[in-house]
Amino acid sequence: MEDNFWKNKKVLITGGTGFLGKHLADALLKKDAILRILDFRKPVEEIKGIEFFEADIRDKNKINELCRGSDLIFHLAAMPSIAKGKFKQYYEVNVLGTNNILEGAHNYGIKKVVHVSSSTVYGMPREFPLKETSPTQPLGKYSSTKLEAERLCNEFMNKGISISIIRPRVIIGPGRIGIFSILFERIINNKPVYILGKGDNVFQFTNVFDMASACIKAAEYEKSDLFNIGCEEVSPVKEELKGLISYAKSSSQIISLPANLTKAGLWALSFLGMSPLVEEQFMIADKNFKLDTTYAKEKLDWFPIYSNLDSLIQAYDWYAKNENLASRQYKSLFSVLGKFRHSHLGGFQNQKRG
């Protein structure tokens, strides 16, 4: 679609100071859209060409008012799995927060909403690759509330709002660290890299630039629909890690851990609040997990540019250049265990508030 679709289009992005929000905003500014972003974290400094509103997605009245005057909304705001909150918190942010946005859109006649969901709603993958019609069976608080938010979207579709739901795989690229900081730090320091199982499984990512492109294409799509989004070129986990280690000129060795025994240990550590991973992450780490993106290609005319390895290299390069900032993204024990902050250094967010 021609860029004049976006010229002077009034766009609201929730969660807009975060990792994906920054890349999406950058792409939309180039298309001459008029941007407003809302987030509970302030940007580091004034963002030229963007109006910022500090707001909690749970504040129904404020969110409703901020929806006024928008032509379309990108709903990115969510409580991530790595936050490890209580179910009540996840429900308030991911479900009630989504309801606030959808009600605001309905109240002010906004015709298009793009809702960013998650591929974790599929739970333990039962098919390969997974299609939009594959069964869903969430494994935890994050994925179950993301699926409930999708159900809300379906309700509001029946009220006349066109909603594009996107289920991406793990989004990575420049500025995305979180759990990846352990991997990158060990590669930089030539330490062993541990994987669950043999590493012969396929574990797909989504490049952040491709994801921003998919969001824009989904907003231009007139109908309501659901789309899987992820990298096209994906190799077995061990091969991709070897490729990243080689690129980094590191002497790190890949060590396979027995999957079932390691998962049992992570279960115990998770109970104690010491595991860097949650159930939704470590239970699928040794499984083949790939989304079929054929439908998005057909309907949106969207095609991913970057491979899994490209995306890992982009994230690694950013980390290596910003190691002083990035290294404090988690509280660690033996540089392996710990609780992560939400990854946001690649966004507009204030580092001190992280």
C-alpha distance (Angstrom), angle and dihedral (degrees) to the residues before:
residue distance angle dihedral
M1 . . .
E2 3.81 . .
D3 3.77 117.7 .
N4 3.82 91.3 -118.5
F5 3.82 85.6 80.5
W6 3.79 85.9 73.9
K7 3.79 101.5 37.0
N8 3.83 107.5 120.6
K9 3.82 90.3 -10.4
K10 3.83 108.5 152.6
V11 3.79 106.3 -127.9
L12 3.81 129.9 -176.1
I13 3.83 119.4 -160.5
T14 3.80 118.2 -167.8
G15 3.79 114.9 -153.8
G16 3.77 84.0 19.9
T17 3.80 99.8 154.6
G18 3.81 93.5 60.6
F19 3.78 133.5 91.7
L20 3.80 99.7 -79.6
G21 3.81 91.7 31.8
K22 3.79 92.0 59.9
H23 3.79 94.1 50.9
L24 3.79 92.6 44.7
A25 3.81 91.8 48.9
D26 3.81 91.1 49.2
A27 3.81 90.5 52.7
L28 3.82 93.8 47.2
L29 3.80 93.6 47.9
K30 3.79 88.2 58.2
K31 3.81 87.3 56.5
D32 3.84 91.9 53.6
A33 3.80 95.3 -113.2
I34 3.81 118.5 158.0
L35 3.79 104.3 -119.1
R36 3.77 134.5 -155.6
I37 3.78 120.1 174.5
L38 3.76 129.8 -169.6
D39 3.76 127.5 -163.9
F40 3.79 138.7 146.1
R41 3.82 88.4 -120.5
K42 3.77 119.6 71.0
P43 3.82 119.1 -130.6
V44 3.80 117.2 -105.1
E45 3.78 89.9 -112.2
E46 3.77 138.3 -12.7
I47 3.78 110.9 -55.6
K48 3.78 109.6 -137.4
G49 3.77 113.8 -124.3
I50 3.81 95.0 11.8
E51 3.81 131.0 96.4
F52 3.81 111.4 -142.4
F53 3.81 127.8 -154.9
E54 3.78 122.2 -170.7
A55 3.79 105.7 -142.7
D56 3.80 142.4 142.3
I57 3.79 112.5 -121.1
R58 3.82 87.1 -137.3
D59 3.82 92.3 63.0
K60 3.81 98.5 97.6
N61 3.80 98.4 -171.4
K62 3.79 95.5 45.9
I63 3.80 93.3 45.3
N64 3.79 91.0 48.8
E65 3.80 90.9 53.4
L66 3.82 93.2 46.9
C67 3.80 89.9 55.9
R68 3.80 90.4 61.9
G69 3.79 113.9 110.4
S70 3.81 97.3 13.2
D71 3.79 121.4 132.4
L72 3.79 92.8 -158.2
I73 3.79 140.4 -5.3
F74 3.80 134.2 -138.6
H75 3.80 107.4 -156.6
L76 3.81 107.6 -156.8
A77 3.81 100.8 142.0
A78 3.81 113.6 115.1
M79 3.78 142.4 136.7
P80 3.83 104.1 -105.4
S81 3.78 125.4 -135.0
I82 3.80 92.3 -113.1
A83 3.81 90.2 62.3
K84 3.82 87.9 76.6
G85 3.79 93.7 -156.0
K86 3.78 129.9 158.7
F87 3.78 120.3 -81.9
K88 3.80 90.8 -108.1
Q89 3.81 90.3 59.4
Y90 3.79 93.0 47.8
Y91 3.79 91.0 48.6
E92 3.79 94.4 48.5
V93 3.81 93.7 49.9
N94 3.79 103.9 33.2
V95 3.80 100.0 34.8
L96 3.80 109.1 22.2
G97 3.80 90.6 36.0
T98 3.79 90.0 54.2
N99 3.79 89.7 47.8
N100 3.82 89.5 53.8
I101 3.80 91.2 54.3
L102 3.78 93.8 45.9
E103 3.80 92.6 47.8
G104 3.80 89.7 49.6
A105 3.79 90.2 50.5
H106 3.79 90.6 49.2
N107 3.80 93.9 46.2
Y108 3.80 93.3 53.6
G109 3.78 99.5 38.1
I110 3.81 96.6 -110.6
K111 3.77 105.4 170.6
K112 3.82 101.7 -162.2
V113 3.79 134.4 46.6
V114 3.81 126.8 171.2
H115 3.79 110.0 -155.5
V116 3.81 117.7 -163.7
S117 3.79 107.8 -147.9
S118 3.81 127.0 165.5
S119 3.79 140.1 -103.2
T120 3.82 87.4 -132.3
V121 3.82 87.2 84.2
Y122 3.83 86.8 80.3
G123 3.79 89.5 63.9
M124 3.79 114.3 -168.7
P125 3.82 103.1 12.7
R126 3.80 111.5 -112.9
E127 3.79 96.6 176.5
F128 3.79 135.7 43.1
P129 2.89 114.6 -115.1
L130 3.80 102.9 14.8
K131 3.79 117.9 -129.9
E132 3.80 127.5 -158.3
T133 3.80 86.8 -103.4
S134 3.83 94.4 53.8
P135 3.83 115.8 118.1
T136 3.79 118.7 -89.2
Q137 3.79 123.5 -140.0
P138 3.83 112.8 160.9
L139 3.79 117.3 -147.9
G140 3.79 101.2 -156.8
K141 3.80 151.4 6.8
Y142 3.78 96.0 -72.0
S143 3.79 97.9 48.7
S144 3.80 95.1 40.9
T145 3.81 92.0 53.4
K146 3.80 91.7 45.4
L147 3.81 89.2 54.1
E148 3.80 90.6 48.3
A149 3.81 88.6 52.2
E150 3.81 88.1 54.3
R151 3.80 89.2 54.1
L152 3.80 88.9 53.9
C153 3.79 89.1 52.1
N154 3.79 89.5 54.3
E155 3.81 89.9 52.6
F156 3.80 92.2 52.5
M157 3.79 91.6 46.6
N158 3.80 85.2 65.7
K159 3.81 88.1 54.9
G160 3.78 92.2 61.1
I161 3.83 104.2 -91.4
S162 3.80 117.6 129.0
I163 3.80 105.7 -135.2
S164 3.79 126.7 -175.5
I165 3.81 111.2 -160.2
I166 3.80 116.2 -158.5
R167 3.80 123.8 -161.8
P168 3.81 107.6 -167.8
R169 3.78 129.0 -177.9
V170 3.81 116.9 -124.3
I171 3.81 106.6 -43.0
I172 3.80 115.4 -134.1
G173 3.78 139.5 161.9
P174 3.82 137.3 105.8
G175 3.80 109.6 -4.0
R176 3.79 98.5 14.0
I177 3.78 112.1 120.9
G178 3.81 124.3 133.2
I179 3.80 105.8 119.2
F180 3.80 89.4 5.4
S181 3.80 89.9 68.0
I182 3.82 89.6 74.9
L183 3.80 90.8 53.8
F184 3.80 95.2 45.2
E185 3.80 94.1 44.5
R186 3.78 92.0 52.5
I187 3.80 92.4 48.1
I188 3.80 91.9 49.6
N189 3.81 90.1 51.1
N190 3.83 94.8 43.1
K191 3.80 92.3 -117.5
P192 3.81 125.7 148.3
V193 3.79 117.1 -81.5
Y194 3.80 114.3 -140.6
I195 3.79 125.1 -148.7
L196 3.81 133.3 -179.4
G197 3.76 111.1 -111.8
K198 3.79 126.2 -18.2
G199 3.80 95.7 -40.8
D200 3.79 92.2 -124.5
N201 3.80 91.5 122.2
V202 3.80 125.3 99.5
F203 3.81 115.0 -118.9
Q204 3.79 113.4 -178.4
F205 3.81 128.3 -148.9
T206 3.80 133.0 -168.4
N207 3.78 119.4 -129.6
V208 3.80 111.5 -129.6
F209 3.82 93.1 -132.6
D210 3.80 90.6 51.4
M211 3.81 89.4 46.4
A212 3.81 92.4 52.9
S213 3.80 88.5 49.8
A214 3.82 90.8 50.2
C215 3.82 91.3 50.7
I216 3.79 90.7 52.9
K217 3.80 93.0 47.0
A218 3.82 90.0 48.1
A219 3.81 90.2 52.4
E220 3.80 90.8 52.2
Y221 3.82 90.1 51.3
E222 3.79 107.9 98.3
K223 3.80 99.7 -153.1
S224 3.79 132.1 67.3
D225 3.79 113.5 -103.6
L226 3.80 148.3 139.2
F227 3.81 124.5 -112.2
N228 3.81 135.9 -171.5
I229 3.81 112.6 -143.8
G230 3.81 128.1 -168.4
C231 3.79 146.9 119.2
E232 3.79 116.7 -62.0
E233 3.82 99.8 -151.7
V234 3.78 107.2 63.8
S235 3.82 127.7 160.5
P236 3.82 130.8 -174.9
V237 3.80 113.6 -68.7
K238 3.81 95.5 -112.0
E239 3.81 92.8 51.2
E240 3.78 92.6 50.4
L241 3.80 92.3 48.4
K242 3.79 89.7 50.2
G243 3.79 88.3 51.6
L244 3.80 92.2 51.1
I245 3.82 92.8 46.2
S246 3.80 90.1 49.7
Y247 3.80 91.4 48.6
A248 3.82 90.1 50.8
K249 3.81 90.8 49.1
S250 3.78 88.0 -127.9
S251 3.79 128.3 153.2
S252 3.82 92.9 -143.7
Q253 3.79 115.5 140.8
I254 3.80 123.7 -144.1
I255 3.79 113.7 -124.7
S256 3.80 121.2 -166.7
L257 3.79 117.3 -142.0
P258 3.82 121.8 -156.5
A259 3.80 102.1 -96.6
N260 3.81 101.4 -143.3
L261 3.79 95.7 42.8
T262 3.81 92.2 46.1
K263 3.80 92.0 48.8
A264 3.81 89.9 52.0
G265 3.79 88.9 53.2
L266 3.79 91.6 48.2
W267 3.79 89.5 50.5
A268 3.80 89.2 56.4
L269 3.80 93.6 45.0
S270 3.80 90.4 47.1
F271 3.80 89.4 55.1
L272 3.81 88.6 53.3
G273 3.79 91.6 47.1
M274 3.81 92.4 -116.3
S275 3.79 103.1 107.1
P276 3.82 118.3 105.1
L277 3.81 87.6 -148.4
V278 3.78 134.0 57.7
E279 3.80 126.5 -142.6
E280 3.79 92.8 -95.1
Q281 3.79 88.7 59.4
F282 3.79 107.7 38.8
M283 3.82 96.3 39.6
I284 3.82 91.4 63.2
A285 3.82 99.0 33.2
D286 3.81 93.8 102.4
K287 3.82 95.9 37.5
N288 3.79 130.7 97.0
F289 3.79 102.8 -103.3
K290 3.78 117.6 173.7
L291 3.79 131.1 143.1
D292 3.77 121.9 -138.4
T293 3.81 104.9 -128.5
T294 3.81 96.0 -176.5
Y295 3.80 93.2 111.1
A296 3.83 93.4 53.3
K297 3.79 90.0 49.9
E298 3.78 92.1 51.0
K299 3.80 98.8 43.2
L300 3.80 102.6 31.5
D301 3.80 100.6 30.6
W302 3.80 85.1 -128.3
F303 3.79 122.5 150.0
P304 3.82 126.6 -179.9
I305 3.78 115.2 -121.7
Y306 3.80 102.1 -169.7
S307 3.81 129.8 64.5
N308 3.80 126.6 -140.1
L309 3.80 90.5 -99.5
D310 3.82 92.6 47.3
S311 3.79 88.6 54.2
L312 3.81 93.7 48.1
I313 3.80 90.6 50.1
Q314 3.82 92.0 50.0
A315 3.80 90.6 51.6
Y316 3.82 92.1 44.7
D317 3.80 93.3 49.9
W318 3.79 91.2 51.1
Y319 3.80 91.3 48.4
A320 3.80 93.1 48.8
K321 3.81 90.6 52.9
N322 3.81 93.9 44.8
E323 3.78 100.4 35.0
N324 3.81 94.4 131.9
L325 3.80 91.0 59.0
A326 3.77 96.9 36.0
S327 3.79 99.6 47.3
R328 3.79 93.2 74.9
Q329 3.79 95.1 58.1
Y330 3.77 93.0 107.9
K331 3.79 141.0 31.1
S332 3.76 103.6 -121.9
L333 3.75 141.0 -158.0
F334 3.81 113.1 -163.5
S335 3.84 86.5 -16.1
V336 3.79 89.7 -79.8
L337 3.80 109.0 70.3
G338 3.75 126.2 53.9
K339 3.77 150.4 97.7
F340 3.79 118.5 -80.4
R341 3.72 129.6 -141.7
H342 3.78 116.4 -133.9
S343 3.80 106.6 -81.2
H344 3.78 106.7 -113.0
L345 3.79 109.5 137.7
G346 3.80 91.2 106.6
G347 3.79 90.2 57.7
F348 3.77 136.7 70.5
Q349 3.80 92.0 -91.9
N350 3.77 127.2 126.8
Q351 3.80 107.7 -105.2
K352 3.82 92.8 -146.7
R353 3.79 91.6 59.3
G354 3.82 94.4 51.8
